[in-house]
Amino acid sequence: MEKEKVFQMSFRKIYDCLVVKAERKNRTQSEVNQILQWVTGYDERTLQEHLSSQTTYRQFLEQAPHMNPNRNKVKGVICKVRIEEIDDPMMKDIRIIDKMVDELAKGKSLEVILRK
């Protein structure tokens, strides 16, 4: 049931944690936004609408206009779990976003993070 807890969390709360993680390593909120937009297909205006509403993380992902198929190129371990071994598609997307923000915090360029 742990994943249901994550799915029901406020997207705003998750977002704030992602931004703090990035900013601790001198990266920016704008870069986090670019990652989220690349993964989900949201534009800046719609992303901001979700941040100012009561959207859950589940709703944010379910309502995404276009999940980027290249997100599946993100591989590796996050929170002691190998991304490639996650069966639940939504949990996999959550871990992909987390991994990408981790890569940002570790100093990788957006070009590398966005698998260009």
N, C-alpha and C positions, 0 to 999 in steps of 0.2 A: 504493500500500500504506500510505500515511500514515494513512488513516482506520482501517485495521485496527489500527494501533498505538494510536490513541485509543480504539477500542472495547474493547481488551484491558486498558486501564489500570484500576487499582483505582478504584472509585467513591469510596472514602475519600480517595484522593489528589486527585481532581478536586474533591471537595467541600471539602477543606481549602483549595484554591486559590481557590474561589469565595468562601468565608468571609473569607479574608485580603483579597481584592479589596474586599469590602464593608466590612470593619472598618477598612481604611486610610482610608476616607471617612466614618468615624463612623456606619456602618450596622451592623446586628446579624446574628448567626447566625440568630436567630429569623426575621428577614425573608428570609434566604436559604432557610430551611426552608419558609416560606410560598410562595415562588416555586416551589420544587421540588414541593411538595404540589399546588399549583394546576396545574402542567404535567402531573404524572403520576397524580394521584389517590391517592397514598400518604397514609396518616395518619402522625402523629408516631411512633407505636410502630414501625410497619413501616419507616419511614425510618431510625430508629435501629438496627433490626435489620440493615439493609443496611450501615450504617456500621460496625457491629461485626463484620461477616462479611468474607469474601474476595470479595465481589461485584465483578464488572467493570462498567464503565460500560455495556457492551452488555447485560448481564444486568439491570442496574437499569432500563434503558429497556424491554427486552423484557418484563419481568415487571410493568410498571406496570399497576395495576388499571384505570385509565381515563385515557387521554391526553386532555387537555382540547381539544376542537375549536377553542376560541377562541385557542389558541396560534398558529394560523395567521394571526392578526391582527398578530403581531409581524413587523415589516418593518424593513428597513434593512441596513446594512453592518456586518459583524463580521469581524475578521481579514482585511480587504480583500475580502471575499466578500459579495455581496448575498444575503440569506437567501432571497428569493423565487426565486432562480436555482439553488438547491441541489436536485439531483435525488434524492439518496439520502435517504429519509425519516428514518433514524436520525441521519445527519449533520445534517440540517436541525433535528431536535429538540435536538441538542447545541448547535448555534449559537443556537437560540432561547433556551435556558437561559442561555447565555453573554451574549447581548444583554440579557436581562432583568436579570441581575446587573450588567451595565455601567450600565443605566439606574438601578438602585438606587444604585450608586456615584456616579452623576452627580447624585444628589439628588432624583430623581423620587419621587413618593409611590407607595405600594403600590397605591393605587386606580388610578392611571394605568398602572402597570406591569402589573397584572393585567387590564387592558383592561375595567374595569367601566364 
